[in-house]
Structures are given as C-alpha cells and as structure tokens.
C-alpha cells in the first residue's frame, strides 16, 4: 500500500490563530496609546495652558466654605439680669445647583414661611455657579425648620439650615430707647451699635470638600473657630428702669404731653440707674414703632431747661461770695431791661424776698437782680464747670452737646435770661449731672452707663472705671444751696409740695420754659430735678415732660419725681436721716 501524504491542517490553523491574537494586541496597544494621549493632552492643558482657571474651577466645584457665626455678647443690667441676649437660631441656606429648576415654587414657600422677599429669593435660588446662598439669617429655630420642612413636603430639595444665633430682648420695652436693636446683619440703634465691635466678636469659617452637593466624610477640611463677643454690663437697674418707665408713661399721658424723660443717678458715683424715654417701643418689634421713637431723647433732644437752671446760678453766686441764702432782694412786679419786660409766672406787687425765697418761689426777677453781681464771663465759667454746653460722653451715639453761647456774645438780655434757664439749651443727662454736682457736695462726677470700662465704635473709652470728677463749688456753697432747694417743696414756702417724699428731706427745683421750634416758641417743657435725703444725698432724679396740655414743673413733674424717688430710696433701703428740714427764711 502506497504511503499516505503528510497532513498540514493543524499547523496551518495554529499559524492563523497566532496571527489573529497578534492583530488584536496591536489594536489594543493602539487604543491604549490613544487614551494615554488624550490624558496627556488634558494634563498639558490643565498644567500648562491655563492652570489657574482650572484649579479655581476644581476648587469651586470641589470645596465649600461656610460661616461659623460668633455668639454675640449679652447686654445685662448692674445685677447681671439680661436686657439683650443671643438665643438659638438658624440661617436658611440654598444650593442653587439643586434649586434652580424648581426656583419659583421654592421661592414662594420660603417667602411665605420666612417673610423674605420673593423676587430676591428667586434670584438667589438661581445663582449660576454657586452651591451656597443665604436665604435668611438669624431666624428663630422653629420658623426656619418649618420653612425647610415645607420645601421637603412639596417634594423639593436643596434648602437646609445651619446654626446662626438670634438676638432677643427679654425685657421688651425696658431700656429699649437706650439699648437699641439689631437688624438682620448689623446693629442699627443704641448701645447695640455703639458697642458693636465689643459685642459682635468675629465670625469663623469652615472649608471642606464636597461631591454631588454632599460633604466627603474623609475629604480635606479646615476650620477657623469664631471668637465670641464680650458681654456689656450696664449701670442700669432693670427693675428700677421698668418702674421709672411706667411712672413716666402715666405722667406724660396724664398731662396730655408729647414726650418725656426721667433719669435716676447715684449721687456719689454718677452711675445711671434708670434712663427712661417716652414714647418708647418694644425692642423685639422695632419696625412697629415710629422712627422718631427709636433713639434716646434724653441724649439727643435739647431744650431750654427753665428754672432748674436757677439752682446752678444760685450755687455759683454763693460760691463766689456774691450772696448768701438770706441776702435780701426787693422784687418789683416787673423789670425793664433793654426795652423788654421780664416778669414772673404769677402776678404780684413788690415783694421782699430772701435769696432762698427767690428760689423757693422761682422768681425770674429776683434771680436776674441777684445775677447782676456776676459778669457774663463769671457765670459762663461756672456753667461750663457744671457741664453745660458740652456732651457728657457717656457712650451713646448722637448725643447732643447743647448750646451755651460764648460769654463774649452775650447781650444784657442773654445775661439775664441764661441766669434763669433760657437762651441756652441742654440735654437731660447734662442737666441731671449738673444738679447732681450740688447734691454731691459741689463736686461734678461724670455720668456712667457702663460698669467697668468699654470702648465705643468711635474709640471712646467709657464706664465707671473712667469716671472723672472736678470741684465746681465749695462744699459750703453746695450745702447752702441744698437748704434753699428744700424750701421749694415746702407747702408753706415753695411751689412744688407735690415733690415731697414722705419721711425724707427733699431738695429740688422746678423748671418751666417755652419750647424753641423753628426759630420761634411753641408749647413748654416742664421739669423737676432734686435729690434725697437732702442733708445726705444718695440719689438724684430728674423728670421732664415736653408740651403738656397744662401745668408746670411743680404740678406735672413734681409728683412723678416723688413717686420715683420714693421707690428708689426704699428699693435700696436708704434710711431717713431723721434731721429737721431747712427753715431758711423766704421773706424779710
């Protein structure tokens, strides 16, 4: 049998398979090379062509920075009782990358729930390239959570909350005109604004990586911790402040007045225990008040002090050795000066009054005749030493300095009128501090509203640690003036028996003056300033009512003074001295 020819089938198949594998390998290598080329080109683009732009894009899309709010310092009274505090609150945040498509519906829910403007909210919800937009700041926690829940209930997302303390005023109207209030992002009025750098502290921040709008648990992060604000302790006694405000409200409303001020000062230290304005407002609802009622009239409004000024004039004359409490003065029915007539508030024939009687009966004519012993320069120097014509710098924004014209500019008429409280202007804190100098043995002590020391936004250092004093009149002159002022409240000698405080010796002075308005006069300002116990003063109180329907300082402000002084003396357990009141003669 002839031999079978050799078969080549398997060998050929192996050769074909090997070629196919090699072809696939070549194709794979080509594809890998193409991909690597693409990555290399991208890398060149990122690192070589425009690295800054792409790094910024990466950072924007890959990180988020949020504010860590500082806790604002509290404002408390002298005993640490809260007047303005920070409580738990929330900020409402939106991620526009998640809210843009449904922005109109979300904006409506948030506008209804938070009271924010619909259109500005709509714009924020659609902000291009942003992942973090404030919708509302310092929202009460319940309100913020309810609004976010409403968004989720509507099947929407991209809205959430973060911590953001809310300012609260637990005392409501108490000291509102003085303390002021916060806006959404800034302090707007009062001590909140004056001491904002001290109270505000400094916000911190947190930066972390995100992906798809969520924080990466293991991503890089950095935190700058917030620095909380410092507390501000006032000299105000919150309970006394509340009581004084109630008395002032009743006095102004009861007299048909336009507005009023009442202040309580510690005679020895100058500390202000109460500084009340009326009308006032609730610091929790400032938008419901008239703008004219938001500040403190006690510091910003100026007026002619009227006859309270006579106490300063008398003290100065006695200190200068020009008169004594028993100096005899013949008081005619009227006095002609530079073609103008000076009269008293009541009709009378010629009177024979002592200097004490002139003060007790508040005679303009008698004061002018006594003041003839002074030159304009002499009276001006004393009034300046009493603090008139210059701000107290107690630390309240917008404090008026009042007007005490230069002595060189005084006419004879101004010389006369200034002696009894006209042709000059004061603010209420200036005036009580001037009267307090008489109560304090002739030593002026600068008023304080802040315990310790604090620096205002304007760089002014204020507080009890910065108190200054200066002697204005001698101790003897102050004591003799105080004895004359006691006769003002004597029912048999003076014009203000309603200012008496049962069981205590009281020294005081009434004031009634026309109100200067637009270059003329319209209405009156009536007042009473005094201190007690008269022979060992502990507190000085000043009450002013602007434009009452009727009545003067003795009948309108005097009884309010009595109520306030009685309350303060008993609150601080000041015992009566038990000594007899002044019996200086008022006539000769």
Legacy VTK file of the C-alpha trace (Angstrom):
# vtk DataFile Version 3.0
C-alpha trace
ASCII
DATASET POLYDATA
POINTS 588 float
0.000 0.000 0.000
1.451 3.291 -1.013
2.302 5.763 1.829
-0.281 8.478 2.948
0.766 12.053 2.162
1.564 14.258 5.245
-1.329 16.413 6.531
-0.733 20.218 7.070
-4.191 21.172 8.541
-3.356 21.605 12.264
-0.227 23.567 11.633
-1.977 25.995 9.379
-4.726 26.527 11.960
-2.182 27.260 14.700
-0.456 29.785 12.485
-3.735 31.561 11.707
-4.752 31.796 15.383
-1.380 33.239 16.323
-1.784 35.947 13.697
-5.256 36.869 14.944
-4.004 37.321 18.547
-1.165 39.495 17.398
-3.585 41.641 15.423
-5.815 42.141 18.471
-2.808 43.036 20.608
-1.736 45.625 18.105
-5.206 47.149 18.039
-5.360 47.189 21.880
-1.984 48.886 22.118
-3.086 51.497 19.631
-6.251 52.177 21.624
-4.294 52.426 24.900
-1.870 54.811 23.255
-4.757 56.971 22.086
-6.292 57.094 25.574
-2.942 57.921 27.160
-2.500 60.649 24.568
-5.843 62.117 25.494
-4.935 62.116 29.205
-1.568 63.637 28.405
-3.170 66.366 26.333
-5.630 67.117 29.162
-2.788 67.230 31.644
-0.868 69.642 29.444
-3.992 71.777 29.173
-4.550 71.835 32.940
-0.930 72.333 33.970
0.493 74.269 31.100
-2.091 76.205 29.154
-4.354 77.691 31.903
-3.616 76.101 35.305
-5.131 78.949 37.367
-8.523 78.795 35.719
-8.889 75.059 36.066
-7.581 74.972 39.608
-10.201 77.575 40.517
-12.904 75.539 38.813
-11.822 72.467 40.712
-11.802 74.327 43.981
-15.218 75.857 43.341
-16.803 72.589 42.450
-14.934 70.523 44.996
-14.971 72.671 48.183
-17.458 74.656 50.218
-16.772 77.413 52.759
-19.411 78.198 55.351
-19.591 80.842 58.050
-19.355 79.824 61.691
-21.232 82.671 63.431
-19.774 84.141 66.598
-22.106 84.346 69.575
-22.908 87.988 70.255
-22.219 89.197 73.792
-25.140 89.858 76.104
-26.182 93.276 77.420
-27.065 92.914 81.091
-28.036 95.249 83.914
-25.965 96.008 87.013
-27.079 92.728 88.631
-26.475 90.595 85.551
-30.142 90.405 84.567
-30.488 90.133 80.770
-31.636 93.024 78.614
-30.318 91.816 75.244
-29.202 88.215 74.674
-28.397 85.789 71.863
-30.553 82.673 71.665
-30.561 79.621 69.428
-31.383 80.470 65.835
-30.755 79.227 62.328
-29.776 80.542 58.932
-31.581 79.144 55.895
-29.251 78.162 53.038
-29.917 77.085 49.458
-27.816 75.133 46.955
-28.703 76.696 43.571
-27.395 73.646 41.689
-30.314 71.772 43.265
-32.919 74.549 43.433
-32.572 76.331 40.091
-35.066 74.217 38.150
-37.801 74.497 40.786
-36.873 78.015 41.963
-40.307 79.692 41.574
-42.087 77.089 43.698
-39.348 77.024 46.357
-39.180 80.841 46.472
-42.923 81.055 47.132
-42.714 78.560 50.014
-39.771 80.402 51.592
-41.322 83.832 51.109
-44.476 82.668 52.892
-42.652 80.813 55.661
-39.799 83.227 56.370
-41.248 86.567 55.314
-38.415 87.138 52.810
-38.802 88.914 49.506
-39.966 86.537 46.783
-38.024 88.037 43.883
-34.667 88.380 45.653
-35.067 84.818 46.919
-35.815 83.650 43.394
-32.588 85.251 42.172
-30.544 83.550 44.880
-32.079 80.157 44.128
-30.946 80.539 40.501
-27.435 81.884 41.109
-25.141 80.387 38.443
-22.065 78.539 39.653
-22.970 78.812 43.332
-23.567 75.965 45.743
-24.197 78.128 48.812
-26.607 81.078 49.059
-28.039 82.737 52.187
-31.825 82.954 52.080
-32.397 84.285 55.613
-30.167 84.987 58.611
-30.869 84.778 62.337
-34.229 83.072 62.045
-35.918 81.579 65.134
-35.280 77.852 65.041
-38.941 76.807 64.823
-39.650 79.207 61.951
-36.592 78.084 59.971
-37.238 74.367 60.447
-40.896 74.733 59.495
-39.943 76.510 56.260
-37.383 73.850 55.280
-39.880 71.098 56.144
-42.463 72.751 53.854
-39.976 72.636 50.981
-39.363 68.923 51.577
-43.093 68.171 51.880
-43.542 69.683 48.423
-41.103 67.078 47.077
-38.353 69.667 46.602
-34.829 69.910 47.957
-31.650 71.952 48.088
-32.649 74.009 51.138
-31.187 73.407 54.589
-30.219 75.173 57.832
-27.113 75.991 59.855
-26.593 77.499 63.285
-26.994 81.292 63.489
-27.764 82.920 66.886
-30.774 85.252 67.097
-30.862 88.478 69.144
-33.624 88.625 71.708
-34.744 91.324 74.127
-36.401 89.543 77.050
-37.178 92.819 78.820
-39.205 94.124 75.852
-39.642 97.880 76.278
-37.300 98.158 79.267
-34.385 100.431 78.291
-35.202 99.876 74.599
-34.514 103.516 73.671
-31.104 103.181 75.261
-30.088 99.653 74.250
-31.330 99.778 70.649
-31.691 96.682 68.479
-30.151 94.539 65.759
-31.076 94.325 62.097
-30.587 91.143 60.096
-26.846 91.564 59.678
-25.922 94.693 61.594
-26.535 96.688 64.738
-28.879 99.577 63.981
-29.545 101.646 67.102
-28.447 102.428 70.624
-25.783 100.654 72.620
-26.022 97.675 70.246
-24.490 99.898 67.581
-22.244 101.997 69.826
-20.514 98.912 71.221
-20.906 96.649 68.192
-17.171 95.783 67.899
-17.160 94.664 71.536
-20.410 92.705 71.356
-20.121 91.191 67.885
-16.952 89.153 68.186
-15.587 87.698 64.940
-17.155 85.009 62.774
-15.147 81.910 61.905
-15.313 79.668 58.857
-15.158 76.030 57.831
-13.954 74.815 54.418
-14.477 71.206 53.326
-14.650 69.035 50.204
-17.991 68.150 48.650
-19.193 65.896 45.898
-22.630 65.997 44.417
-23.605 68.605 46.964
-22.628 66.385 49.914
-19.648 66.644 52.230
-16.982 63.980 51.729
-16.509 62.247 55.094
-12.786 61.690 54.527
-12.182 64.807 52.466
-9.791 67.558 53.420
-11.170 70.317 55.683
-10.013 73.355 57.636
-11.694 75.383 60.383
-11.197 78.887 61.767
-13.029 78.968 65.077
-15.258 82.014 65.792
-14.363 84.449 68.552
-17.462 85.134 70.614
-18.340 88.714 71.572
-17.955 90.122 75.067
-20.813 90.979 77.403
-21.677 94.595 78.214
-22.745 95.238 81.807
-24.693 98.442 82.373
-25.184 100.554 85.480
-28.930 100.361 84.803
-31.095 98.569 87.360
-33.621 96.730 85.201
-36.358 96.722 87.861
-35.934 100.415 88.659
-35.852 101.169 84.926
-39.156 99.347 84.463
-40.791 101.290 87.305
-39.497 104.647 86.092
-40.837 103.953 82.604
-44.296 103.211 83.992
-44.361 106.438 86.026
-43.110 108.452 83.063
-45.747 106.968 80.755
-48.535 107.791 83.207
-47.185 111.310 83.712
-46.867 112.172 80.027
-50.216 110.648 79.073
-51.954 112.077 82.124
-50.760 115.612 81.359
-51.512 115.366 77.649
-47.800 115.767 76.944
-45.947 114.955 73.744
-42.930 113.160 75.222
-40.845 112.889 78.357
-37.642 111.801 80.042
-36.870 110.532 83.539
-33.401 109.737 84.909
-32.147 108.306 88.209
-28.496 108.900 89.115
-26.399 107.636 92.016
-25.330 110.911 93.600
-21.915 109.724 94.749
-20.746 107.633 91.791
-22.563 109.253 88.866
-23.917 105.850 87.810
-27.227 105.954 85.936
-29.717 103.515 87.454
-32.541 104.412 85.071
-32.766 106.429 81.888
-36.304 106.374 80.551
-37.778 107.871 77.387
-41.405 108.074 76.370
-42.780 107.257 73.847
-40.774 104.064 73.735
-41.057 100.779 71.812
-40.640 97.031 72.152
-37.110 96.133 71.057
-38.479 92.794 69.808
-40.737 94.616 67.325
-38.868 97.817 66.359
-40.476 98.073 62.933
-43.825 98.704 64.587
-42.533 101.941 66.174
-42.196 105.415 64.708
-38.609 106.140 63.738
-38.619 109.241 65.950
-39.186 106.987 68.988
-36.243 104.641 68.392
-33.439 106.757 69.878
-32.967 108.258 73.327
-34.433 111.739 73.666
-32.594 112.069 76.963
-29.356 112.345 74.980
-30.363 113.580 71.523
-33.049 116.194 72.230
-32.083 119.631 73.525
-34.362 122.181 75.155
-34.230 125.227 77.381
-34.037 123.966 80.982
-36.043 126.773 82.515
-35.935 127.486 86.216
-33.984 124.340 87.207
-31.086 126.457 85.950
-31.650 128.866 88.849
-30.207 126.329 91.281
-26.906 126.428 89.352
-26.897 130.228 89.249
-27.561 130.471 92.996
-24.849 127.928 93.845
-22.361 129.862 91.719
-23.266 133.215 93.291
-22.913 131.787 96.802
-19.600 130.114 95.933
-18.252 133.392 94.544
-19.211 135.181 97.749
-21.687 137.466 95.995
-24.725 136.474 98.086
-25.941 134.274 100.940
-29.222 132.382 101.317
-30.520 135.255 103.437
-29.482 138.076 101.096
-32.446 140.473 100.889
-33.839 141.256 97.457
-36.650 143.665 96.623
-38.605 142.102 93.786
-40.765 144.522 91.746
-43.803 143.479 89.762
-41.739 143.547 86.558
-38.300 144.548 85.342
-37.429 146.578 82.233
-34.204 145.514 80.507
-33.081 146.753 77.073
-36.612 147.755 76.220
-38.018 144.347 77.161
-40.029 143.365 80.184
-39.023 140.491 82.462
-41.816 139.177 84.618
-42.631 136.265 86.908
-45.026 133.441 86.162
-47.555 134.969 88.602
-48.830 138.500 89.033
-47.633 140.243 92.174
-46.843 143.609 93.686
-43.418 144.422 95.052
-42.107 141.548 97.181
-39.410 141.392 99.819
-37.744 138.011 99.332
-34.531 136.490 100.577
-32.374 134.617 98.066
-33.907 131.413 99.471
-37.345 132.909 98.854
-36.424 133.825 95.266
-35.538 130.161 94.642
-38.481 128.750 96.577
-40.981 130.845 94.629
-38.972 130.617 91.375
-38.828 134.351 90.719
-37.214 135.305 87.416
-36.965 138.932 88.513
-35.254 138.092 91.801
-32.795 135.788 90.008
-31.874 138.491 87.482
-31.299 141.050 90.235
-29.068 138.623 92.152
-27.197 137.724 88.963
-26.310 141.384 88.392
-23.403 140.705 90.768
-21.884 138.434 88.097
-20.163 139.331 84.845
-21.049 137.226 81.828
-17.612 135.600 81.943
-18.076 134.586 85.581
-21.475 132.960 85.026
-20.291 131.295 81.827
-17.284 129.759 83.592
-19.438 128.291 86.345
-21.993 126.842 83.907
-19.191 125.294 81.873
-17.808 123.698 85.045
-21.308 122.311 85.701
-21.015 120.547 82.326
-23.317 122.665 80.155
-22.504 123.259 76.505
-20.540 120.011 76.163
-21.522 116.349 75.737
-21.269 114.025 78.715
-19.512 111.416 76.521
-21.392 108.703 78.339
-21.195 106.423 75.289
-24.460 106.972 73.395
-24.308 107.760 69.690
-25.872 111.029 68.601
-25.560 112.755 71.956
-26.230 116.481 71.583
-23.852 118.913 73.260
-26.489 121.581 73.865
-25.767 125.281 73.417
-24.055 127.608 75.867
-23.161 130.710 73.809
-19.693 132.234 74.337
-19.803 134.892 77.045
-18.362 137.466 74.664
-21.518 137.156 72.551
-23.987 137.718 75.399
-26.160 140.786 75.327
-27.558 142.099 78.597
-30.781 140.300 77.798
-28.947 136.971 77.296
-27.019 137.538 80.510
-30.350 137.908 82.315
-32.196 135.105 80.564
-29.426 132.500 80.890
-29.440 133.084 84.661
-32.995 131.719 84.852
-32.689 128.995 82.216
-33.482 130.492 78.837
-31.321 131.419 75.804
-29.312 128.202 76.259
-30.103 124.541 75.705
-29.240 121.249 77.389
-29.896 117.559 77.083
-31.480 115.804 80.070
-28.376 113.869 81.092
-26.334 117.081 81.148
-28.881 118.752 83.377
-29.211 115.986 85.951
-25.419 115.711 86.158
-25.178 119.466 86.795
-27.766 119.337 89.594
-26.054 116.225 90.928
-22.899 118.289 91.469
-24.801 120.315 94.087
-26.058 117.104 95.689
-22.518 115.696 95.700
-21.088 118.434 97.874
-20.154 120.694 94.971
-18.191 118.028 93.052
-19.196 117.180 89.482
-18.915 113.453 88.762
-19.186 112.350 85.148
-22.207 110.110 84.487
-21.726 106.437 83.616
-23.937 103.906 81.856
-21.374 101.091 81.648
-19.884 99.119 84.532
-16.117 98.847 84.342
-14.657 100.047 81.070
-15.625 99.619 77.432
-14.575 101.190 74.142
-17.147 102.530 71.686
-17.036 102.004 67.936
-15.540 105.511 67.704
-12.712 104.633 70.069
-14.060 106.462 73.137
-13.312 104.763 76.455
-16.268 104.982 78.830
-17.536 103.381 82.011
-17.266 103.573 85.762
-13.518 102.888 85.574
-13.071 106.094 83.570
-15.181 108.363 85.807
-13.789 111.857 86.303
-14.565 114.429 88.979
-13.996 118.145 89.433
-14.978 120.618 92.069
-17.451 123.199 90.795
-18.476 124.985 94.018
-17.363 124.650 97.617
-18.931 122.130 99.958
-20.377 125.014 101.974
-21.948 126.619 98.894
-23.463 123.285 97.842
-24.915 122.686 101.316
-26.429 126.172 101.491
-27.922 125.768 98.010
-29.396 122.409 99.040
-31.034 124.066 102.062
-32.595 126.685 99.782
-33.807 123.934 97.439
-35.572 122.264 100.364
-37.792 125.311 100.649
-39.022 124.678 97.079
-41.014 121.628 98.263
-42.228 123.233 101.495
-46.020 123.708 101.224
-45.824 126.987 103.147
-42.946 128.482 101.167
-42.403 126.819 97.808
-44.056 125.957 94.529
-43.679 122.154 94.497
-45.117 120.491 97.615
-46.155 117.579 95.394
-42.469 116.618 95.102
-42.156 115.752 98.772
-41.282 112.173 99.748
-42.877 111.033 102.981
-40.326 110.547 105.713
-37.399 112.086 103.812
-35.861 115.512 103.391
-36.030 116.502 99.718
-34.206 119.288 97.877
-35.313 120.207 94.387
-36.142 122.786 91.770
-38.935 123.172 89.253
-38.495 124.217 85.653
-40.858 125.640 83.041
-39.656 127.039 79.739
-41.051 127.740 76.317
-40.002 125.297 73.619
-37.932 126.706 70.795
-39.353 125.447 67.487
-38.197 126.605 64.029
-36.930 129.954 65.217
-39.963 130.637 67.410
-41.640 129.211 70.507
-44.419 126.653 70.713
-45.517 124.908 73.884
-43.494 124.365 77.041
-41.072 121.957 78.684
-41.766 121.399 82.383
-39.440 119.631 84.779
-38.359 118.864 88.304
-34.842 117.958 89.467
-33.967 117.049 93.022
-32.126 114.784 95.429
-32.699 112.986 98.722
-32.075 112.767 101.572
-31.365 116.471 101.239
-28.742 116.561 104.010
-27.020 113.301 102.943
-27.915 112.815 99.266
-28.000 109.299 97.870
-29.908 109.676 94.602
-30.670 112.466 92.148
-33.806 112.284 89.984
-34.845 114.414 87.022
-38.216 114.339 85.249
-39.012 116.325 82.082
-42.327 116.477 80.213
-42.455 118.226 76.858
-45.551 120.138 75.798
-48.116 119.134 78.436
-51.656 120.384 77.891
-51.455 122.362 81.136
-49.486 122.633 84.357
-45.911 123.464 85.300
-42.886 121.743 86.737
-44.314 121.584 90.247
-47.719 120.153 89.354
-46.709 117.841 86.472
-43.123 116.692 87.044
-43.038 117.112 90.832
-45.402 114.226 91.688
-43.583 111.929 89.232
-40.307 112.829 90.936
-41.858 111.941 94.303
-43.016 108.516 93.104
-39.673 107.658 91.536
-37.548 108.924 94.413
-39.690 107.124 96.980
-39.355 103.861 95.054
-35.582 104.131 94.667
-34.941 105.062 98.296
-36.951 102.097 99.502
-35.536 99.699 96.917
-32.010 100.488 98.085
-33.022 100.639 101.753
-31.902 104.221 102.315
-32.969 105.249 105.795
-34.266 108.745 106.549
-31.704 110.932 108.287
-34.178 111.937 110.958
-32.965 115.535 110.955
-35.344 118.508 110.678
-35.835 120.127 107.246
-34.496 123.533 106.296
-36.295 126.536 107.775
-34.406 129.277 105.952
-36.477 132.491 105.837
-38.027 133.242 102.449
-39.111 136.816 103.189
-37.734 139.775 105.106
LINES 1 589
588 0 1 2 3 4 5 6 7 8 9 10 11 12 13 14 15 16 17 18 19 20 21 22 23 24 25 26 27 28 29 30 31 32 33 34 35 36 37 38 39 40 41 42 43 44 45 46 47 48 49 50 51 52 53 54 55 56 57 58 59 60 61 62 63 64 65 66 67 68 69 70 71 72 73 74 75 76 77 78 79 80 81 82 83 84 85 86 87 88 89 90 91 92 93 94 95 96 97 98 99 100 101 102 103 104 105 106 107 108 109 110 111 112 113 114 115 116 117 118 119 120 121 122 123 124 125 126 127 128 129 130 131 132 133 134 135 136 137 138 139 140 141 142 143 144 145 146 147 148 149 150 151 152 153 154 155 156 157 158 159 160 161 162 163 164 165 166 167 168 169 170 171 172 173 174 175 176 177 178 179 180 181 182 183 184 185 186 187 188 189 190 191 192 193 194 195 196 197 198 199 200 201 202 203 204 205 206 207 208 209 210 211 212 213 214 215 216 217 218 219 220 221 222 223 224 225 226 227 228 229 230 231 232 233 234 235 236 237 238 239 240 241 242 243 244 245 246 247 248 249 250 251 252 253 254 255 256 257 258 259 260 261 262 263 264 265 266 267 268 269 270 271 272 273 274 275 276 277 278 279 280 281 282 283 284 285 286 287 288 289 290 291 292 293 294 295 296 297 298 299 300 301 302 303 304 305 306 307 308 309 310 311 312 313 314 315 316 317 318 319 320 321 322 323 324 325 326 327 328 329 330 331 332 333 334 335 336 337 338 339 340 341 342 343 344 345 346 347 348 349 350 351 352 353 354 355 356 357 358 359 360 361 362 363 364 365 366 367 368 369 370 371 372 373 374 375 376 377 378 379 380 381 382 383 384 385 386 387 388 389 390 391 392 393 394 395 396 397 398 399 400 401 402 403 404 405 406 407 408 409 410 411 412 413 414 415 416 417 418 419 420 421 422 423 424 425 426 427 428 429 430 431 432 433 434 435 436 437 438 439 440 441 442 443 444 445 446 447 448 449 450 451 452 453 454 455 456 457 458 459 460 461 462 463 464 465 466 467 468 469 470 471 472 473 474 475 476 477 478 479 480 481 482 483 484 485 486 487 488 489 490 491 492 493 494 495 496 497 498 499 500 501 502 503 504 505 506 507 508 509 510 511 512 513 514 515 516 517 518 519 520 521 522 523 524 525 526 527 528 529 530 531 532 533 534 535 536 537 538 539 540 541 542 543 544 545 546 547 548 549 550 551 552 553 554 555 556 557 558 559 560 561 562 563 564 565 566 567 568 569 570 571 572 573 574 575 576 577 578 579 580 581 582 583 584 585 586 587
